[in-house]
Amino acid sequence: MNHHFDIYADVESDPLLHNDQLIDMPDGDRITPMIRADLSAVYQLECASQQDPWSMQHFDDEFANPVAKIDLYWHRDLLAGYICSWLIAGELQIQNLATLPSMRRLGVAARLLEYVIERSRRSGLKSICLEVRTGNAPAIALYQRFGFVVAGSRPGYYPDGEDALLMMYQMDAEVE
């Protein structure tokens, strides 16, 4: 089956400028909140980048979830990555972070993570938690670089049976 991926912004119908940036960004790049019109592009990025992708229904549910935020990273008009997080009981829980394979190792995930950390800090949150596959060494290294520490494990957490590490970030932690 041949899939056409449409992960480019419709610049005619969506003013992609988002002036309330919390972090420094390269020229032409920006982070914006997901809107319903982005759903298909986000799903296509997910399918291209994840070992066990979320379904379209899962994204639709996240979009409707009042505690969820999905932030999109645009490299010019290309959807390069996204981060989905939940704000629950004063703690940010990162649900998913994905980068388009062709945009990996270019700082997309790091900027998305920096963005949600800074937004959380400015909102007065004290901690952030996430789960990550034990075999995902690049992601674990990224989180550790930002000051996340392993707080536990979740055996058989993923549908394929892989374990997850539970990682925590405290707002008073210093970034190296």
DRENNU-157163 format. One record per residue: residue in three letters; chain; x, y, z of N, C-alpha, C in turn. Coordinates in nm, 2 decimals, decimal comma, always signed. Example, Ala and Ser with C-alpha at 12.3 -4.5 7.8 and 13.67 -1.06 7.14 Angstrom:
# DRENNU-157163
ALA / A / +1,32 / -0,57 / +0,78 / +1,23 / -0,45 / +0,78 / +1,32 / -0,33 / +0,78 .
SER / A / +1,28 / -0,22 / +0,71 / +1,37 / -0,11 / +0,71 / +1,29 / +0,00 / +0,79 .
This chain:
# DRENNU-157163
MET / A / +0,08 / -0,12 / +0,00 / +0,00 / +0,00 / +0,00 / +0,09 / +0,12 / +0,00 .
ASN / A / +0,06 / +0,22 / -0,09 / +0,14 / +0,34 / -0,10 / +0,07 / +0,45 / -0,03 .
HIS / A / +0,14 / +0,50 / +0,08 / +0,08 / +0,61 / +0,16 / +0,14 / +0,74 / +0,11 .
HIS / A / +0,06 / +0,84 / +0,10 / +0,11 / +0,98 / +0,07 / +0,10 / +1,05 / +0,21 .
PHE / A / +0,22 / +1,10 / +0,25 / +0,23 / +1,17 / +0,38 / +0,21 / +1,32 / +0,36 .
ASP / A / +0,12 / +1,37 / +0,43 / +0,09 / +1,52 / +0,42 / +0,12 / +1,58 / +0,55 .
ILE / A / +0,25 / +1,60 / +0,58 / +0,29 / +1,65 / +0,71 / +0,34 / +1,80 / +0,69 .
TYR / A / +0,29 / +1,86 / +0,59 / +0,32 / +2,00 / +0,57 / +0,20 / +2,09 / +0,61 .
ALA / A / +0,23 / +2,21 / +0,66 / +0,12 / +2,30 / +0,70 / +0,05 / +2,35 / +0,58 .
ASP / A / -0,08 / +2,38 / +0,61 / -0,16 / +2,45 / +0,51 / -0,15 / +2,60 / +0,54 .
VAL / A / -0,05 / +2,66 / +0,48 / -0,01 / +2,80 / +0,52 / -0,12 / +2,90 / +0,48 .
GLU / A / -0,21 / +2,86 / +0,39 / -0,32 / +2,95 / +0,35 / -0,42 / +2,96 / +0,46 .
SER / A / -0,45 / +2,85 / +0,53 / -0,56 / +2,85 / +0,62 / -0,52 / +2,86 / +0,77 .
ASP / A / -0,39 / +2,85 / +0,80 / -0,34 / +2,85 / +0,93 / -0,23 / +2,95 / +0,95 .
PRO / A / -0,25 / +3,06 / +1,02 / -0,14 / +3,15 / +1,05 / -0,05 / +3,08 / +1,15 .
LEU / A / +0,06 / +3,03 / +1,11 / +0,15 / +2,95 / +1,19 / +0,24 / +3,03 / +1,29 .
LEU / A / +0,23 / +3,16 / +1,28 / +0,31 / +3,24 / +1,37 / +0,26 / +3,23 / +1,51 .
HIS / A / +0,35 / +3,20 / +1,60 / +0,32 / +3,19 / +1,74 / +0,42 / +3,27 / +1,82 .
ASN / A / +0,38 / +3,39 / +1,86 / +0,47 / +3,49 / +1,91 / +0,51 / +3,47 / +2,06 .
ASP / A / +0,44 / +3,38 / +2,13 / +0,46 / +3,37 / +2,27 / +0,56 / +3,25 / +2,29 .
GLN / A / +0,68 / +3,26 / +2,23 / +0,78 / +3,16 / +2,24 / +0,85 / +3,17 / +2,38 .
LEU / A / +0,87 / +3,06 / +2,44 / +0,94 / +3,05 / +2,57 / +1,09 / +3,03 / +2,56 .
ILE / A / +1,13 / +2,98 / +2,44 / +1,27 / +2,94 / +2,42 / +1,32 / +3,00 / +2,29 .
ASP / A / +1,46 / +3,00 / +2,28 / +1,52 / +3,05 / +2,15 / +1,50 / +2,94 / +2,05 .
MET / A / +1,46 / +2,98 / +1,93 / +1,44 / +2,89 / +1,82 / +1,52 / +2,93 / +1,70 .
PRO / A / +1,56 / +2,83 / +1,61 / +1,62 / +2,87 / +1,49 / +1,52 / +2,95 / +1,40 .
ASP / A / +1,58 / +3,03 / +1,31 / +1,49 / +3,11 / +1,22 / +1,40 / +3,01 / +1,14 .
GLY / A / +1,28 / +3,05 / +1,13 / +1,18 / +2,97 / +1,05 / +1,12 / +2,85 / +1,13 .
ASP / A / +1,17 / +2,82 / +1,25 / +1,11 / +2,72 / +1,33 / +1,02 / +2,77 / +1,44 .
ARG / A / +0,92 / +2,70 / +1,48 / +0,83 / +2,75 / +1,58 / +0,76 / +2,63 / +1,65 .
ILE / A / +0,71 / +2,65 / +1,77 / +0,63 / +2,55 / +1,84 / +0,49 / +2,62 / +1,86 .
THR / A / +0,39 / +2,54 / +1,82 / +0,25 / +2,59 / +1,82 / +0,16 / +2,48 / +1,89 .
PRO / A / +0,05 / +2,52 / +1,95 / -0,04 / +2,42 / +2,00 / -0,11 / +2,35 / +1,88 .
MET / A / -0,14 / +2,22 / +1,90 / -0,21 / +2,15 / +1,79 / -0,35 / +2,20 / +1,78 .
ILE / A / -0,40 / +2,21 / +1,66 / -0,54 / +2,24 / +1,63 / -0,59 / +2,12 / +1,56 .
ARG / A / -0,73 / +2,11 / +1,55 / -0,79 / +1,99 / +1,49 / -0,74 / +1,96 / +1,35 .
ALA / A / -0,72 / +2,07 / +1,27 / -0,67 / +2,05 / +1,13 / -0,53 / +1,98 / +1,13 .
ASP / A / -0,46 / +1,98 / +1,24 / -0,33 / +1,92 / +1,24 / -0,33 / +1,77 / +1,27 .
LEU / A / -0,45 / +1,72 / +1,30 / -0,46 / +1,58 / +1,35 / -0,40 / +1,47 / +1,25 .
SER / A / -0,44 / +1,49 / +1,12 / -0,39 / +1,39 / +1,02 / -0,23 / +1,40 / +1,01 .
ALA / A / -0,18 / +1,52 / +1,01 / -0,03 / +1,53 / +1,00 / +0,04 / +1,47 / +1,12 .
VAL / A / -0,02 / +1,50 / +1,24 / +0,04 / +1,44 / +1,36 / +0,04 / +1,29 / +1,36 .
TYR / A / -0,08 / +1,23 / +1,32 / -0,09 / +1,09 / +1,31 / +0,01 / +1,03 / +1,21 .
GLN / A / +0,03 / +1,10 / +1,10 / +0,12 / +1,05 / +1,00 / +0,27 / +1,05 / +1,05 .
LEU / A / +0,30 / +1,16 / +1,12 / +0,43 / +1,17 / +1,19 / +0,45 / +1,05 / +1,29 .
GLU / A / +0,35 / +1,03 / +1,37 / +0,35 / +0,92 / +1,47 / +0,38 / +0,79 / +1,40 .
CYS / A / +0,31 / +0,76 / +1,29 / +0,33 / +0,63 / +1,22 / +0,47 / +0,62 / +1,16 .
ALA / A / +0,52 / +0,73 / +1,12 / +0,65 / +0,73 / +1,06 / +0,77 / +0,72 / +1,16 .
SER / A / +0,74 / +0,75 / +1,29 / +0,84 / +0,76 / +1,38 / +0,84 / +0,67 / +1,50 .
GLN / A / +0,73 / +0,60 / +1,53 / +0,71 / +0,52 / +1,65 / +0,71 / +0,37 / +1,62 .
GLN / A / +0,77 / +0,30 / +1,71 / +0,77 / +0,15 / +1,70 / +0,63 / +0,10 / +1,72 .
ASP / A / +0,55 / +0,16 / +1,81 / +0,42 / +0,11 / +1,84 / +0,33 / +0,24 / +1,84 .
PRO / A / +0,29 / +0,28 / +1,72 / +0,22 / +0,42 / +1,71 / +0,08 / +0,42 / +1,77 .
TRP / A / +0,05 / +0,54 / +1,82 / -0,09 / +0,56 / +1,87 / -0,18 / +0,56 / +1,75 .
SER / A / -0,31 / +0,52 / +1,77 / -0,41 / +0,53 / +1,67 / -0,46 / +0,67 / +1,65 .
MET / A / -0,53 / +0,69 / +1,53 / -0,59 / +0,82 / +1,51 / -0,69 / +0,85 / +1,62 .
GLN / A / -0,76 / +0,75 / +1,66 / -0,86 / +0,77 / +1,77 / -0,79 / +0,81 / +1,90 .
HIS / A / -0,67 / +0,76 / +1,93 / -0,60 / +0,80 / +2,05 / -0,57 / +0,95 / +2,04 .
PHE / A / -0,52 / +0,99 / +1,92 / -0,49 / +1,14 / +1,91 / -0,62 / +1,22 / +1,92 .
ASP / A / -0,73 / +1,17 / +1,86 / -0,85 / +1,24 / +1,88 / -0,90 / +1,26 / +2,02 .
ASP / A / -0,88 / +1,15 / +2,10 / -0,91 / +1,15 / +2,24 / -0,82 / +1,24 / +2,32 .
GLU / A / -0,69 / +1,25 / +2,28 / -0,60 / +1,34 / +2,35 / -0,64 / +1,48 / +2,32 .
PHE / A / -0,68 / +1,51 / +2,19 / -0,71 / +1,64 / +2,16 / -0,83 / +1,69 / +2,24 .
ALA / A / -0,93 / +1,60 / +2,27 / -1,05 / +1,63 / +2,35 / -1,02 / +1,63 / +2,50 .
ASN / A / -0,91 / +1,57 / +2,54 / -0,88 / +1,56 / +2,69 / -0,85 / +1,69 / +2,75 .
PRO / A / -0,93 / +1,74 / +2,85 / -0,90 / +1,87 / +2,90 / -0,77 / +1,89 / +2,98 .
VAL / A / -0,70 / +1,78 / +3,02 / -0,57 / +1,79 / +3,09 / -0,46 / +1,77 / +2,99 .
ALA / A / -0,48 / +1,74 / +2,86 / -0,38 / +1,72 / +2,76 / -0,35 / +1,84 / +2,68 .
LYS / A / -0,22 / +1,85 / +2,65 / -0,17 / +1,95 / +2,55 / -0,08 / +1,88 / +2,45 .
ILE / A / -0,10 / +1,91 / +2,33 / -0,01 / +1,86 / +2,22 / +0,05 / +1,98 / +2,15 .
ASP / A / +0,19 / +1,99 / +2,17 / +0,26 / +2,10 / +2,11 / +0,34 / +2,05 / +1,99 .
LEU / A / +0,33 / +2,12 / +1,88 / +0,39 / +2,08 / +1,75 / +0,52 / +2,17 / +1,72 .
TYR / A / +0,62 / +2,10 / +1,67 / +0,74 / +2,17 / +1,63 / +0,74 / +2,17 / +1,48 .
TRP / A / +0,74 / +2,30 / +1,42 / +0,74 / +2,32 / +1,28 / +0,88 / +2,37 / +1,24 .
HIS / A / +0,94 / +2,30 / +1,14 / +1,06 / +2,34 / +1,08 / +1,02 / +2,40 / +0,94 .
ARG / A / +1,02 / +2,53 / +0,94 / +0,95 / +2,60 / +0,82 / +0,81 / +2,55 / +0,81 .
ASP / A / +0,77 / +2,49 / +0,71 / +0,63 / +2,44 / +0,70 / +0,62 / +2,29 / +0,72 .
LEU / A / +0,72 / +2,22 / +0,77 / +0,73 / +2,08 / +0,79 / +0,70 / +2,05 / +0,93 .
LEU / A / +0,60 / +1,96 / +0,96 / +0,59 / +1,91 / +1,10 / +0,70 / +1,82 / +1,13 .
ALA / A / +0,79 / +1,86 / +1,22 / +0,91 / +1,79 / +1,25 / +0,90 / +1,71 / +1,38 .
GLY / A / +0,81 / +1,74 / +1,47 / +0,79 / +1,67 / +1,59 / +0,68 / +1,72 / +1,67 .
TYR / A / +0,65 / +1,64 / +1,78 / +0,54 / +1,69 / +1,87 / +0,57 / +1,63 / +2,01 .
ILE / A / +0,51 / +1,69 / +2,11 / +0,51 / +1,64 / +2,24 / +0,37 / +1,65 / +2,30 .
CYS / A / +0,32 / +1,54 / +2,36 / +0,19 / +1,54 / +2,42 / +0,22 / +1,52 / +2,57 .
SER / A / +0,15 / +1,61 / +2,65 / +0,17 / +1,61 / +2,80 / +0,04 / +1,63 / +2,86 .
TRP / A / +0,03 / +1,58 / +2,99 / -0,09 / +1,60 / +3,07 / -0,05 / +1,68 / +3,20 .
LEU / A / -0,14 / +1,77 / +3,24 / -0,12 / +1,83 / +3,37 / -0,22 / +1,77 / +3,46 .
ILE / A / -0,16 / +1,70 / +3,56 / -0,25 / +1,63 / +3,66 / -0,19 / +1,66 / +3,80 .
ALA / A / -0,28 / +1,71 / +3,89 / -0,24 / +1,73 / +4,03 / -0,11 / +1,80 / +4,04 .
GLY / A / -0,09 / +1,91 / +3,96 / +0,03 / +1,99 / +3,98 / +0,16 / +1,93 / +3,92 .
GLU / A / +0,14 / +1,82 / +3,85 / +0,26 / +1,76 / +3,79 / +0,24 / +1,74 / +3,64 .
LEU / A / +0,34 / +1,77 / +3,56 / +0,33 / +1,75 / +3,42 / +0,38 / +1,60 / +3,39 .
GLN / A / +0,29 / +1,53 / +3,31 / +0,33 / +1,39 / +3,27 / +0,34 / +1,39 / +3,12 .
ILE / A / +0,46 / +1,36 / +3,07 / +0,49 / +1,36 / +2,93 / +0,44 / +1,22 / +2,88 .
GLN / A / +0,34 / +1,23 / +2,79 / +0,28 / +1,10 / +2,74 / +0,35 / +1,05 / +2,61 .
ASN / A / +0,40 / +1,14 / +2,53 / +0,46 / +1,10 / +2,40 / +0,55 / +1,21 / +2,35 .
LEU / A / +0,66 / +1,18 / +2,29 / +0,75 / +1,27 / +2,22 / +0,80 / +1,20 / +2,10 .
ALA / A / +0,78 / +1,27 / +1,98 / +0,81 / +1,20 / +1,86 / +0,88 / +1,30 / +1,76 .
THR / A / +0,97 / +1,26 / +1,69 / +1,04 / +1,34 / +1,59 / +1,04 / +1,27 / +1,45 .
LEU / A / +1,01 / +1,34 / +1,35 / +1,01 / +1,28 / +1,21 / +1,15 / +1,22 / +1,19 .
PRO / A / +1,16 / +1,10 / +1,14 / +1,29 / +1,03 / +1,13 / +1,40 / +1,12 / +1,05 .
SER / A / +1,35 / +1,19 / +0,95 / +1,45 / +1,27 / +0,88 / +1,50 / +1,40 / +0,95 .
MET / A / +1,43 / +1,43 / +1,07 / +1,47 / +1,54 / +1,15 / +1,53 / +1,51 / +1,28 .
ARG / A / +1,56 / +1,38 / +1,30 / +1,63 / +1,34 / +1,42 / +1,77 / +1,39 / +1,43 .
ARG / A / +1,82 / +1,40 / +1,55 / +1,96 / +1,45 / +1,58 / +1,98 / +1,59 / +1,54 .
LEU / A / +1,87 / +1,67 / +1,52 / +1,88 / +1,81 / +1,48 / +1,83 / +1,90 / +1,59 .
GLY / A / +1,80 / +1,85 / +1,71 / +1,75 / +1,93 / +1,82 / +1,60 / +1,95 / +1,84 .
VAL / A / +1,52 / +1,88 / +1,75 / +1,38 / +1,90 / +1,76 / +1,33 / +1,85 / +1,90 .
ALA / A / +1,36 / +1,73 / +1,93 / +1,31 / +1,67 / +2,06 / +1,36 / +1,76 / +2,18 .
ALA / A / +1,49 / +1,80 / +2,17 / +1,54 / +1,88 / +2,28 / +1,47 / +2,01 / +2,30 .
ARG / A / +1,44 / +2,08 / +2,19 / +1,37 / +2,20 / +2,19 / +1,22 / +2,18 / +2,25 .
LEU / A / +1,16 / +2,08 / +2,20 / +1,02 / +2,05 / +2,26 / +1,03 / +2,02 / +2,41 .
LEU / A / +1,13 / +1,95 / +2,45 / +1,14 / +1,92 / +2,59 / +1,18 / +2,05 / +2,67 .
GLU / A / +1,27 / +2,13 / +2,62 / +1,30 / +2,26 / +2,68 / +1,18 / +2,34 / +2,69 .
TYR / A / +1,10 / +2,34 / +2,59 / +0,97 / +2,43 / +2,58 / +0,88 / +2,39 / +2,69 .
VAL / A / +0,85 / +2,26 / +2,71 / +0,75 / +2,22 / +2,81 / +0,81 / +2,23 / +2,95 .
ILE / A / +0,94 / +2,22 / +2,97 / +1,00 / +2,24 / +3,10 / +0,99 / +2,39 / +3,13 .
GLU / A / +1,02 / +2,48 / +3,04 / +1,01 / +2,62 / +3,07 / +0,86 / +2,66 / +3,10 .
ARG / A / +0,77 / +2,61 / +3,02 / +0,63 / +2,64 / +3,04 / +0,59 / +2,59 / +3,18 .
SER / A / +0,63 / +2,48 / +3,21 / +0,59 / +2,42 / +3,34 / +0,65 / +2,50 / +3,46 .
ARG / A / +0,78 / +2,54 / +3,44 / +0,85 / +2,62 / +3,54 / +0,77 / +2,76 / +3,56 .
ARG / A / +0,73 / +2,82 / +3,45 / +0,66 / +2,95 / +3,46 / +0,52 / +2,93 / +3,52 .
SER / A / +0,47 / +2,81 / +3,51 / +0,33 / +2,78 / +3,56 / +0,34 / +2,74 / +3,71 .
GLY / A / +0,46 / +2,73 / +3,76 / +0,47 / +2,70 / +3,90 / +0,47 / +2,55 / +3,93 .
LEU / A / +0,48 / +2,47 / +3,83 / +0,49 / +2,32 / +3,85 / +0,62 / +2,28 / +3,92 .
LYS / A / +0,62 / +2,18 / +3,99 / +0,74 / +2,14 / +4,07 / +0,81 / +2,01 / +4,00 .
SER / A / +0,73 / +1,93 / +3,92 / +0,80 / +1,81 / +3,87 / +0,73 / +1,77 / +3,74 .
ILE / A / +0,81 / +1,69 / +3,67 / +0,77 / +1,63 / +3,54 / +0,80 / +1,48 / +3,54 .
CYS / A / +0,71 / +1,40 / +3,50 / +0,75 / +1,26 / +3,49 / +0,72 / +1,20 / +3,35 .
LEU / A / +0,78 / +1,09 / +3,32 / +0,76 / +1,03 / +3,19 / +0,80 / +0,88 / +3,20 .
GLU / A / +0,75 / +0,80 / +3,11 / +0,80 / +0,66 / +3,09 / +0,88 / +0,66 / +2,96 .
VAL / A / +0,98 / +0,58 / +2,95 / +1,06 / +0,56 / +2,83 / +1,10 / +0,42 / +2,82 .
ARG / A / +1,10 / +0,37 / +2,69 / +1,15 / +0,23 / +2,67 / +1,29 / +0,21 / +2,72 .
THR / A / +1,31 / +0,10 / +2,79 / +1,45 / +0,07 / +2,84 / +1,55 / +0,06 / +2,73 .
GLY / A / +1,51 / +0,02 / +2,61 / +1,60 / +0,01 / +2,50 / +1,62 / +0,13 / +2,42 .
ASN / A / +1,55 / +0,24 / +2,46 / +1,56 / +0,37 / +2,38 / +1,68 / +0,46 / +2,44 .
ALA / A / +1,80 / +0,41 / +2,41 / +1,92 / +0,48 / +2,47 / +1,92 / +0,63 / +2,43 .
PRO / A / +1,89 / +0,67 / +2,30 / +1,90 / +0,81 / +2,27 / +1,80 / +0,90 / +2,35 .
ALA / A / +1,68 / +0,85 / +2,37 / +1,58 / +0,92 / +2,45 / +1,63 / +0,93 / +2,60 .
ILE / A / +1,67 / +0,82 / +2,65 / +1,72 / +0,82 / +2,79 / +1,83 / +0,92 / +2,81 .
ALA / A / +1,93 / +0,92 / +2,71 / +2,04 / +1,02 / +2,72 / +1,99 / +1,16 / +2,71 .
LEU / A / +1,89 / +1,19 / +2,63 / +1,83 / +1,32 / +2,62 / +1,77 / +1,37 / +2,75 .
TYR / A / +1,69 / +1,28 / +2,81 / +1,62 / +1,31 / +2,93 / +1,72 / +1,33 / +3,04 .
GLN / A / +1,83 / +1,25 / +3,05 / +1,93 / +1,27 / +3,15 / +2,01 / +1,40 / +3,13 .
ARG / A / +2,03 / +1,44 / +3,01 / +2,10 / +1,57 / +2,98 / +2,02 / +1,68 / +3,04 .
PHE / A / +1,88 / +1,67 / +3,04 / +1,80 / +1,78 / +3,09 / +1,78 / +1,77 / +3,24 .
GLY / A / +1,83 / +1,66 / +3,30 / +1,82 / +1,65 / +3,45 / +1,72 / +1,55 / +3,50 .
PHE / A / +1,66 / +1,48 / +3,41 / +1,57 / +1,37 / +3,45 / +1,65 / +1,26 / +3,51 .
VAL / A / +1,59 / +1,20 / +3,62 / +1,66 / +1,08 / +3,68 / +1,56 / +0,96 / +3,68 .
VAL / A / +1,62 / +0,84 / +3,68 / +1,54 / +0,72 / +3,69 / +1,48 / +0,71 / +3,83 .
ALA / A / +1,35 / +0,70 / +3,83 / +1,28 / +0,69 / +3,96 / +1,22 / +0,55 / +3,98 .
GLY / A / +1,23 / +0,46 / +3,88 / +1,17 / +0,33 / +3,90 / +1,16 / +0,27 / +3,76 .
SER / A / +1,09 / +0,15 / +3,76 / +1,07 / +0,08 / +3,63 / +0,93 / +0,03 / +3,63 .
ARG / A / +0,88 / +0,00 / +3,51 / +0,75 / -0,06 / +3,49 / +0,76 / -0,18 / +3,40 .
PRO / A / +0,77 / -0,30 / +3,46 / +0,79 / -0,42 / +3,38 / +0,68 / -0,44 / +3,28 .
GLY / A / +0,71 / -0,48 / +3,16 / +0,61 / -0,51 / +3,06 / +0,52 / -0,40 / +3,03 .
TYR / A / +0,56 / -0,28 / +3,04 / +0,47 / -0,16 / +3,02 / +0,42 / -0,14 / +2,88 .
TYR / A / +0,50 / -0,17 / +2,78 / +0,46 / -0,15 / +2,64 / +0,39 / -0,27 / +2,59 .
PRO / A / +0,31 / -0,25 / +2,48 / +0,23 / -0,36 / +2,43 / +0,31 / -0,48 / +2,38 .
ASP / A / +0,44 / -0,45 / +2,34 / +0,53 / -0,56 / +2,29 / +0,60 / -0,63 / +2,41 .
GLY / A / +0,57 / -0,58 / +2,53 / +0,63 / -0,64 / +2,65 / +0,76 / -0,58 / +2,70 .
GLU / A / +0,81 / -0,48 / +2,63 / +0,93 / -0,41 / +2,67 / +0,90 / -0,33 / +2,80 .
ASP / A / +1,00 / -0,33 / +2,89 / +0,99 / -0,26 / +3,01 / +1,01 / -0,11 / +2,99 .
ALA / A / +0,96 / -0,03 / +3,08 / +0,97 / +0,12 / +3,08 / +1,05 / +0,16 / +3,20 .
LEU / A / +1,13 / +0,27 / +3,18 / +1,19 / +0,34 / +3,30 / +1,10 / +0,45 / +3,33 .
LEU / A / +1,07 / +0,48 / +3,46 / +1,00 / +0,59 / +3,50 / +1,11 / +0,70 / +3,53 .
MET / A / +1,10 / +0,81 / +3,47 / +1,20 / +0,92 / +3,49 / +1,13 / +1,04 / +3,54 .
MET / A / +1,19 / +1,11 / +3,63 / +1,14 / +1,23 / +3,70 / +1,23 / +1,35 / +3,68 .
TYR / A / +1,17 / +1,47 / +3,67 / +1,25 / +1,59 / +3,67 / +1,19 / +1,68 / +3,78 .
GLN / A / +1,28 / +1,73 / +3,86 / +1,24 / +1,83 / +3,97 / +1,28 / +1,97 / +3,92 .
MET / A / +1,19 / +2,06 / +3,93 / +1,21 / +2,20 / +3,88 / +1,33 / +2,27 / +3,94 .
ASP / A / +1,38 / +2,22 / +4,06 / +1,49 / +2,29 / +4,12 / +1,62 / +2,22 / +4,07 .
ALA / A / +1,61 / +2,12 / +3,99 / +1,73 / +2,05 / +3,93 / +1,81 / +2,15 / +3,84 .
GLU / A / +1,94 / +2,14 / +3,84 / +2,02 / +2,22 / +3,75 / +2,05 / +2,15 / +3,63 .
VAL / A / +2,04 / +2,21 / +3,51 / +2,07 / +2,15 / +3,39 / +2,22 / +2,17 / +3,37 .
GLU / A / +2,29 / +2,06 / +3,32 / +2,44 / +2,07 / +3,30 / +2,47 / +2,15 / +3,18 .
